[in-house]
Amino acid sequence: MKLSINKSRGLWWIVSSLVILVGIISMVISWQQIGSPLRPSLDFVGGTRLQFERDCSQPSNCNTPIDINVVRDVAKAQGLGDSSIQVIADKETGKDNGVLIRTKTLTPEQRTQLQNAISEKIGAFDPQKNQIDTVGPTIGQELFRSGIIALVVSFAGIVIYMAVRFQWDYAVFAIVALFHDVLITVGIFSILGLVAGTEADSLFIVALLTITGFSVNDTVVIYDRIRETLKINPKLSFGEIVDDAVNQTLTRSINTTLTVLLTLLAIFLFGGETLSNFALALIIGFTAGAYSSIFIASTLLSLWRERNGDSVLPNPTDSVDA
């Protein structure tokens, strides 16, 4: 079966526009309710980080593995149900005898009360290994600023790369596809933040950068095939060339995306709370990236070339990558 993506390109654009619009509406509602388009984690708003390790020198204190659900129940009883909790390994023994908790800013009395309550359930802690840090909103603002700068620099680099490797219109529509992927990922996370309390942390910025790299790689493969097909069959309309190029690369795109998504799904399900949101962002972004490379970047380029004729056709002496 061969796809004719240009015949239904209006449908692809409507689907993307609706998803992006819903996400933007969610971001507006989120801004009104919590003062941010996404629900921010402690990385951005500040809070308290507590790391406790059990004292294994005491008899039978470390015989039973730490049950993270017990720790979560204790945190909920203390009014800290939205905390990020992770079981960590002891640096000396390598066994999971520690607990890492990220929560809202706590007073010394609240920290002591939480520590004592957890200790009663899972065993006594070693006071020499306990660590308590406070992350202020200033650090969170710096993280956000650095993340935005990294995104802008990556987008600029991609524009330059695509313009040099292809032509400026290829670069423009590749960036449109990247904005599409980022907006969909951010929009869905905004919705999840409202309905499920999903937070965006510093790893979310890393996920967005990873998504842009994956998406532009898929787009480059299709663009390369468009350029190659254009040289082999210059008499075909540009829409036919795009359809043919997409069909030639479709199996590769599907196989690559499914392979990555299966790995990310495993991380999401079994990688623990710390990595679950990171994996979820990548699942959303990689899916959107595969979609945009085929149905957005290619069809927009096709429409542009059909309207502008040969004035922007690539130089026939351009090299084609194998």
Secondary structure, DSSP 8 states (H G I E B T S, - for coil): ----TTTTHHHHHHHHHHHHHHHHHHHHHHHHHHSSSS-B-HHHH-EEEEEEEB-TTSTTSSSS---HHHHHHHHHHTT-TT-EEEEE--TTT-SS-EEEEEES---HHHHHHHHHHHHHHH--B-TTT-EEEEE-HHHHHHHHHHHHHHHHHHHHHHHHHHHHHS-HHHHHHHHHHHHHHHHHHHHHHHHHHHHH---B-HHHHHHHHHHHHHHHHHHHHHHHHHHHHHHH-TTS-HHHHHHHHHHHHHHHHHHHHHHHHHHHHHHHHHS-HHHHHHHHHHHHHHHHHHHHIIIIIHHHHHHHHHHHGGGG---TT-----
